[in-house]
Amino acid sequence: MTKRSAVIVIDLLNGFFKKNPTLPDPLDEKTLFKTVRRVIDAGRDGGVNIVFIKDNFLPEEVPIDKHFKIYGPHCVMGTPDAEIVDELDPKPGDFQIRKKHYSAFNSTRLDAVLRELDVRRLYITGAWTEACVQHTVVDAFYLNYEICVIRDAVSSPHREAHEYALNYMRQYHRAKIITSDQALAQFRADAAAPNKDDRPAPLAAARPSYAEWGRASRTG
């Protein structure tokens, strides 16, 4: 399996799944956790790098952070809320990178770590689709990564915003919107590909026209 791919798991932390009225839970959380775990396990078994992104804040930031003025305090370091949900069961060798902005690249070591690993392709999972997932994809695009968003492994409290964000990322940031089954098939294809330079096998491009926008969101 190529080492040049990474599964990025964004903000699947206890603090986002508390039935908090000011910070609503992403939809279908049990299915989301099951799907992301399946992707993580398959990727890890095949040698794909696993990177967990953690929205983490210092206790001292509670009265001043701008995000807390919108959503209330969440994921404060030193509390269980700041940790990855038990269902995903991080392993030694997985990376855990803290952030405090929507994008996982903003003021973090993510880009440096990925470049040290020589990663070229990102498989994006996590929440929220229209917030931290989308902002991470925007930065990944400008940093010249190949982007695959796994549509059944990302979620939002808002289904319409989720679908719009998927189409936006595909249309404007060259993200390939794929299913978890397609991701696992790609892992297998990469493992079987006789690429001497260890590059991931190519994925078909998919960028709908504006007329196809709604249909593409339904078919993936």
N, C-alpha and C positions, 0 to 999 in steps of 0.2 A: 504494500500500500504506500502511496506517495506520502511523504512527510510534508509536502508543500500545501496541504489543505488543513483547515482548522474549523472545528465546530465552535461557534461563539454563542454562549448562553447568556442572555441579557436579563438581569433583574428578576430572576425567579427566586425571590427571597421571601422569607416569612412575613416581612412587613407589608408586602403587597397582597397578602391573602388573609386579611383579618376582618372582612366584612365592615370595613371602616367607611362610614358615609361620606367622608371628605376625600377618600382615596379608594374608589370602587374597585372590586376585584376583577381581574380579567375573566372573560367568559370561559365556561367549560374547563375549569382548572384541573379536574381529575384526568380528563382526556388529554389536556395539554401536557401535564406531567408525564403521563404514560408515553406519549409520542416523543417528547424530548428525551426521556430516558432511553427509549429504543434507539434513537439516533445517536445519543452519546455512547451507549454500550457498543453499538455496531462500529462507530467510528474509532473508539478506543481500541477495540479488538483488532481493527485493521491498521492501527498505527497513526490514525488521524489525531492531530493535536486537539485537546479539549481546553477551552478557555471560558471560565465563568467570570462574568462581569457583575460587580456588586455595587449597587447604589448605596454608598456608605457616607455617613456624616459624623462629625465630631459632636459630642454632647454640647460643647461650647457654642456650636452653630445653631442650636435650636431656636434661640430668640431672634436670630438675624438672617438666617438663610432665606433667599428669595423663593425657593421651592416650597418651603414650609408655609410661606405666606399664602400660597395657592392651595396646597394639599394637606397642610398640617404636618407635624413632625412624623418622620418614618425612617426606618432603617438606620437608627442611631447606633454607632459602633459601641460595642460592649454589651449590647442587648441581643436576645435571640432574633429580633426582627431583622438584624443586619446580616443574618446568615442564610445560606442556600437552603431551600426546602429539603426536608429529609428524603423525599421521594427520588431526588436526583443523585444522592449518595456520591459526592465527589471522592476521587481516589488520589493517592499520592502520585505525583507526576502531572496531574491536571494543574493548570494555571488559574489563579484567582486574582483578579485585578479590580481594585476599587476605583470608583468614579463618583463625581458629584454634579455632573452635568448630564444632559440628555444623551449626548453622544459618548460612546465608550472610548472614543479617541481623544476627546477634549481634555487636555491637561492630565493625561494618564501615560503609562508606559506601554499601552497596547501595541501601538505601531512599532515601537522599538523591539518588543518581544517577538512580534510576528516576523519582522525582518531578520532578527537573529535566528529564527527558526526557518527562514527562507520560505515562508508561507506565501502562496500566490492566490489561493482560492479560499473564500470564506463561506461557510454554511451558517446562516443566521437563524437563531431561534430565540424565543423569549417574549418579553412584554415591555411596554405596550406597543402594538404595531405602529400606531401613528405618532408615537412620541420617541422613546429611547431607541426602538428598533429602527425607525425611519431616519432619525438623526445620525445614528451610527452608519447606516447605509450611505447617506449623503457624504459623510467624511471618507468612507471606504472608497467611494467612487472617485473622489478627488485625489486619493492616495494611490489610485491605480490598482486596486485589488479586483479580482473577479468575484462577483457577488451572487450567491444563491440564497434566496430567502425561502425557507421551508414553510409553506403557507399553513399547514396544519400543525406546525410547531411554534407559531407565533399567535398572540392573542391580545385582545383589548376588551375593556368594558363596553365598548361601543362597536357593534357589528358593522354599521355603515362606515364608520371611520376606519375600521380594520380593512374593509374591502377597498375603500378609496386609497388608503396608504399603499396597499399592495400594487394597485395600478399605477400610482404615482411613482413608486420606486422603479417599476418596470419601464415606464414611459420616459422618465427623466434621468435615471441613474443606472440604466443598463443592467438592472438586477434581473436575474432569471428566477421566476417564481415557480417553485417545484414542490412536489409532495414529498412526504417522508419516504414513501416507497421508492420514488425516483432518486432520492438522496442515497438510500441504501444500495440501489442498483448501481449508482455512480461509484460508490465505494468499491463495489465488486469489480466494476470495469477498470477502475484505477489499479486495483490489485493485480488484474490480469494483463494490463497493458505493458508491452515490452519497451517502455520508454527508458532509454539508457540514462537520460538526464533527470529522471524521476519527476517529470512534469505530470500534473493530473491530466487525464484524458479529456478531450474537448467536449463541451456541452453545446447543444444546439441553441442558437440565439432565438429569443422570443420577445419582440417588441410590437405590441398591437398598434394599429392605427387608432385615431380618436373614435372612428365609427365602431371599432371592435372593443372599445374600452369596457363596456358593461358585460359583453359576452365573455371576454377574457377573465374577468373577475369571477365569473361563475364556474368556468372550466379549469382554471389554473393552467 
